[in-house]
Amino acid sequence: MTTTDSWTADARAGALWPSLLPPEQHGKDELCAVSAEGVRVRFADGRELLCASSGLWNTNLGYGNEAVAEAAAEALRSASYLSTFRYENVYARRAAEALVQVAGAEHYGRVLFSTSGGAANDLAMKVARHCLALRGEARRKVVVGLRGSYHGLTFGGFALTGEDLGQQLYGVDQRLVRHVPPNDPEELRTLLARQGGQIAAVVVEPVLGSGAVPLDEEYVATLLRLREEHGFLLIADEVATGFGRTGDFFASQRWPAPPDLLIASKGLTNGASAAAVVLTSRAVADVFHEAGAVLSHGETQAGTPVTCAAILATLAEMSRLDAVTRARRLGDLLTRELDALAAGHPLVTGSTGVGCFRSIRLAAADGSGAPFPQSEVPALVAAVRRAGAIVHPGLHGVQLVPALTYTDAEVAELLACVRAGLDLHLAATTERAGVGG
Ligand SMILES: Cc1ncc(COP(=O)(O)O)c(C=O)c1O
């Protein structure tokens, strides 16, 4: 046996190194997807599961949307590859215009293309720092994020991410980042009073992905007031909350005033292509335009014809399917179902989130009243899988992020899978305690 043979045999995993899976789970057919259609994903072990994570919160219109597939294929045939790097292309022009229209053309003026949520967070922080430098405030470089937030795992986004996911290990430089607790205006006020003159931007998820915690109205009002007082740029990271997910096209459209920059990614092409955008207010765009400034950012794969055709088709499909109204209706149904689940299951203590962006909060199975142990969440996710549905791990529980096109019957099926998964987990825990005792 050669070294290579023995290495492959030992790893039993093949060449693919999947993200964020522990090594003992590499190479498992039950976690290897083969195809997807509607709201179901088929796996290499032959099972077909109901997807309640919308492909990482991405296929908001379900899998296999024909109009998006057709538009992407047509763009590939007609234009192959065209960039937005030192050039423009007409697909990117059209997609930018359409995005400004849905976000609000009275406020947003321009669109920068990127390729992932993390990269778009890097880009937004660069826009903010450059904008303030052009306004004569080059010393303002600090970016404030929220504790518990998630902004991706690129070096910039990782620095801004407000949970400890190994930033120190990877040498992520967080010297120009500060974190404050969400929904706590006092800490932000204190930070601004001390360091306001150094702060370029505050970046918030309108609903924090980890735990599906919405920013409350008072906090948003304070953020907007503090922006006026201190002159930082307010950035809404709507990578997860955009494209109808929370029951509005963008969650920040509920705010009394819009952010200066809006980041979108998931749902943008209904998962067809690696895509992200940063929408800039007219005021921010004007600062660059008037200074004749060139922003030092560009990505080879950003704003290509296939991406932009998919964006345009996704927007058209959202309108045809009335996806935002459906999301709102579905959100109401989820609220009723989750309330019933909380009232009827011993592990469920409640739920958080809005629209089609939900997190189920759980208590420990030992009856101690403590929160569900985070270390047991993967086992619970696996139990729900055994019962037939894909759910995302959450904070002391699991997250439900269904496609906006779910039918009522699919909601009922999902809730049945979650109940069955919780029962399986409860039974396994009780048995273990019995054996242990
Ligand atoms: C709010 C938010 N920002 C950024 C990201 C990172 O996106 P990506 O995985 O495309 O880099 C995510 C991904 O879940 C997200 O939810």
The ligand as a Gaussian input file, in Angstrom:
#p B3LYP/6-31G(d) Opt

LIG

0 1
 C      -25.774000      38.197000       8.848000
 C      -24.720000      37.422000       8.118000
 N      -23.626000      38.067000       7.672000
 C      -22.650000      37.433000       7.026000
 C      -22.732000      36.068000       6.772000
 C      -21.623000      35.380000       6.048000
 O      -22.019000      35.016000       4.765000
 P      -21.116000      34.048000       3.893000
 O      -21.218000      32.685000       4.490000
 O      -21.716000      34.116000       2.533000
 O      -19.721000      34.582000       3.930000
 C      -23.852000      35.357000       7.216000
 C      -23.962000      33.916000       6.980000
 O      -24.710000      33.201000       7.608000
 C      -24.869000      36.049000       7.905000
 O      -25.966000      35.420000       8.352000

